[in-house]
Every structure is written in C-alpha cells, then in structure tokens.
Amino acid sequence: MKTVTGALLALLTLLVWGVQTGFCAQASIDPAKPRQGQPALVTLEATPGVTAPKVSIGGTYFPLWRDDSGGWKGIVAIDRDARPGKVVVVFFDGVDGVGGGELVRIETEILAYDFKVQRLNVDNRTVELSPEDLERATIERVEIVGALQTKSPKKLWTKGFSLPLKGRVSGEFGVRRIYNGKPGSYHSGLDLAAPRGTEVRTSSAGRIKLVGDYFYTGNSVFIDHGYGLITGYYHLDKVLVAEGDEVGPDTVVGLVGSTGRSTGPHLHWSVYVSTIKTDPAGLVNLTNAGTGGGETP
C-alpha cells in the first residue's frame, strides 16, 4: 500500500508541475549508453515556450536546433577521458541555462572503451621542441582554440557526414600515442592514408572558419558546420579554399600531404563538438543511421 501511495504521489507531483509550467518536457539520447569519445544525438520533444534550448553533459553546454517535427535536436560529445558510469544529462532553455531554467533531466551511462596504444617514430624536433618551436606552437594553439569555440546559430549541414576521402585507416581516434619512445597525447582524429595529391573533400556543408600552416598539423583547414560542430583537415600538401568560403558537401578543400608532424602522406580528420574532440567515424555513423547516406569507415 505504501508503494502504491508513493507512486501516486510521485505521479501527482509530476502532473502538478506540468500544470504549473504548462508542459512536461520529454527528452532522449542516442545511443542510450554512449561510450568514451563517442558523439551522440539528443532529442527534446516539442515543448511550448522553449526558444533557445541547450543540453549540459559533464559541465559542457551543447546548443540544439529545431527539427521538422517542431522539437529540438543536437549533437553532443562524450569526452574521451570522461569517467565511465552514470551521468545526468540536463536540458535547459536560455543561454547556458540562464533565461528559461531547467526543462528536464535524464540519466545515461558512459561506457568504458579500451583504447589502443600506437608507437610512432617522427622527427625528434617535433617531440622535444626548441624554445622557438614551443613559442610558435603555443601561439598557434590559442588561434585554433579560438576558432573551435565558434557556435554559429545556424545549422549549415543538411545531409549526413561522409569520409573526406577513400583511404586506409592508419590511425584510429583516441589511441594513446608514443612518439620516439615517449608518451604523448591521445590521437584526436581519424587518419586516412592516401597518395600525396589525393583530393580531400568536405565531410558536409559549412563555412571555412580557419586556414593556416601550423607546427603540429601542417597545412590545415577548419570548417564550421554550425551549432558548435567543426571539422578539421590536417597535413595537407595544398589548400584550395580560403577563410569565409561557403562550401557544400563533397567540395575539394585541399590535397593530401605530409606537412607538420607526420610520418607520411595521409589526411588527419578531426571533429569537435563545442570544443570537445570526438570520434569522426562515430559522427559518420550517427548522422547516417537509417538514411543510407554518407560513406562510413
């Protein structure tokens, strides 16, 4: 009897809250239990009065866009080093939770993933940096991080994401790298080996946010796809676009090379969601699920 009474009280409380606020928000995350380093799709069903919803996971806010049903969707990223276990996903209205308050919260579980270790031999000057190279790399990092913080309030991509080229996967996302016998940071993207000069194409539509020649990544292109989603194309032999260019899906942005810290011709393709690095292969699979579109690894 106490159990039934408690359940009825909980239901009554929920109904009263719905009457007072005018709605009961419903939300979900796919996959239901994302793993470390994996992107996920969140959905907030149509909710009266909501104007600028965002979702928070682990202290990072991800913006949502309105979908065709009148509800909201967004791509979020689970940090590669996130602690496995249960986590609360909180949906807000307003700027970073300010303005409309909390809408709904759901619980999910972050699954552990056994990332591999990869050993590489590279030019030692890219491992033990000279004072000049360290200063250059530090300045460049500030510039790149500034670009990655872009959150254009418009969804610039319409179709699912595709691989920028057909090539052998020579480096998976998240592997712990050992450079010349010394531990380095984990691999922040997907490496696709291909002959020098191979065309590199946009993974989806967007706007060229940043172009540069950087110490670690060489000739690089960053594309803003809107709502905090940015892709990076590194180690290019030649760049064929300029900052500010509007690009459609399958647009050639450059040619495969081996510039920066590289062991041979290949494309390093990175994906960032609200500055969080995430698995590019996961983004391809996530945005093409059930659509039959896009080229998957």
N, C-alpha and C positions, 0 to 999 in steps of 0.2 A: 504493500500500500504506500509506503514511504517513497519507493522508487517511482511509482506512477505519479504520485503527487509532485515529486521533484521534477519529473519530465514535463508535466502540465505547467508547472510554474515557469520552467525554462522557456516553453513554447509561448506562454502568455507574455513573458518579458520581451521576447523577440517580436511578437505581434504589436505590443505597446510601442516598442522602439520604432517599428515600421510605421505605425500611425503617426507618431510624433514627428518623424523625419520626412514622411511621405514616400518612403521607399525602403526596400530591403535589398541591398546590392548582392549580386551573385558573381563569383569570380572563379577562375581555374588557371592551372599551369600545365603545360605540355612540353616535355614529358612530366608525368606526375611526380617522378622522383629523378631529377636531373643529377648528373654526376659532376665531379670536379672538372672545371674547364669547359663545360658544355653550355651552349646557348639554349634558351627555352622560350616558348611563346606563351604569354599571359593574355587572358581574356577577361574583360569586365563587361557584363551584360548591360544592355541599355538601362540607364539609371536617370530618372528625372532630376533636373537641376545641376547635373555634373557638366562642367565646362572645360576643365584642364586637368584631367586625371593623371596621376603618376603612381608608380609602384616602387616600393622600397624592399631591397633584399640585402641584408648584411650591411646596412648603412649607406648603400648606393641607391640613388633615385634614377629610375628609368621612365621617360615620357611615353605616353600612349597616344595612338592615333584613332580617329573614328573609323569604323569599318562600315560595310554596306548594310549591315543589319541595324545600324543605329547605336551599336555598342562600341566598345573600345578594345584595341589590341596593342601589344607591344612586344618587342624582343628584349629579353634580359640575358645577362651573362653571369654564370656562376664562376667565381674566381678559381683559378687553377689550384691555389693553395687554401681554398676555403676548408674549414674544419668539417669533416663528414658528420652527419647526424641531422636531427630535426631542426628546422629553421622556420620562422614566421615570415610570410610574405604579406606586406601591408599595402593596401590601396588607399590613396589619398586623392582629394580634389584640391587644386590650387598649386602654387609654386612651392615645390619641395615640402608639401604638407601644410603650407600656410595659405589660408584663404577659405578653404571649404572643409577642412578637417578630414578625419579618417572615415572611409566608406565601409571597408570590410577587410578582414584579415583571414588568411588561410594558412594551413600548416603543410609543409612539404618536408622531404628528407633529401639531403645531399648525399649521394653515394660516393664512396671512395673509388679511386681509379689508380691502377698500378702503372704509373708512367715509366717508360723505359729509360735507359741511360745510353747516350751516344757519345763516342770518343772521336774527336777530330784533331787533325794537325793543320794548323794555319800559320800564317806569317806571325812570328812571335811579337812583332811590334804592335799587333792588334790585341795582344793579351797583356803584355807589360807595356803600358802606354808611357811615352815620353811626356814631360810636362806640357809641351806644346800640343801634343795629340789629346791629352787629357782635357786641356782647356777647350780645344775645339769640340770634343765630344760632349762636354758639359754644356756649352753654348747651344749646340745643335739639339740636345735633349730638351732644353727649355722651349725651343722653337717648335719641335714636334709635339710635345705635350700640350702646348697652347692650341695647336691645330686639332688635336684629339679631343679637346674639351668642347668642340663645336656641337651644338644641338639645334640645327636648323628646324624651325617649327613647320616643316612640310615633309611629307613622305615622298621622296624623289624616285623611288624604285616601285615598279608595279608587278614585275614578274619575279619568280624565284631566282636566287643567286646560282651562278654556274662557275665552274672552274675557269680561271683565266686562260688556260691552255691545256692541251693534252700532253701529259708527260708522266714519267715515272715518279712516284712519291719517294723522295730521297730523305725526307725529314718530317716526322710527324709533330703535331702540336703537343707541347707540354713536356717533351722528353728533357731530362736533365743532361746538359752537355758538359763534357770535359774537354777543354781546349789545351792541347800540348801537355796533357797530364794534370792540368789544374782545373778544379771545379769552376764552372761558370753558371750563368743564369739559365733558366729553362728556355726551351725554344718557343718563341712567341707566335709562330705561324706554321704554315704548311709549305714545305719545299717541294717544287716540281722540277725535276731535271729535264733539260731540253737543250738542243744545239744552240750555240750562240747565234743570235739574229732571228730566232723564232718569235713570231708575233705574240704579244701579250695583250689580251683583251679585257675590257671591263667585265666584272662579275655581274654587274647590274647597272641600271641607270643612276646618274648622280651628277655632282658638280666637282670639278678638280679643286681641291682645297689647298694643296701644298705640293710643290715640286722642288727638289733640291738634290745636291750631291753631298752625302753625309759619310762620316768616318766609318761607321759600322755597316750601314745599309747601302752605301754607294748611291748611284742614281735612283731616286725614289719618287713615287707618285702616291698621293693620298687622295681618296675620293670620298666626299661627303654624300651619303645617301639619305640624310635626314633623320631626325629624331635620335641623334646621338650615335648612329651607326656609320662607321667609317672603315674603309678597306685600304690597305697599303700594299704596294707592289715594289719590291726591292731588288737591288743588284742589277738593274737594267743596264744594257750596253748603250742604249739610246732612248731618250724620252721624246715622245711625239705629240705631247699635249702641253698646254700652258695653264697656269692658275686662272680660275674663273671660267674655264671652258665647261659648257654643258655637254655631257656625254650620255649616249644611250647605251643599252645593253649591247655587248659584243663589239664595242668600239676599241680600235687598236690604240693603246696608250704608250707603248714602247716595245723594245726588242730585248730578248733575253741576253743577259751578260754575266759578268763575274766581278762587278765593281764592289768596293767596300770589303768587309771581312767575308771572304767567300773561298770555297775550295774548288770551284769550277762553275761553268755556266749552269745557271738554274734560276728559277723565279722563287722568291720567298714571298708568300701571300699571307698577309695578316688581316685579322678582323678585330675591331674594337667596338664595344657597345658601352656608351657612357664611360669611356676610357678603360674599361675592363677588357683585357685580352681574352679572346675566346677561340674555340676550335673552328677554323674555316670549314672543314669538312662537315662539322655539325650544322653550320649555318646553311650549307647547300642542302643537306638532308631535311632540315627543319622547314625551310621555305619552299620546298618542292614536294612535301608529303601530300600524296593524293592528287597532285596536279599533273604528273607526268612530265613536268618541265625541268630544265636545268641539267647540267652534266655533273654527275656525282663521282667522288673518288673511287 
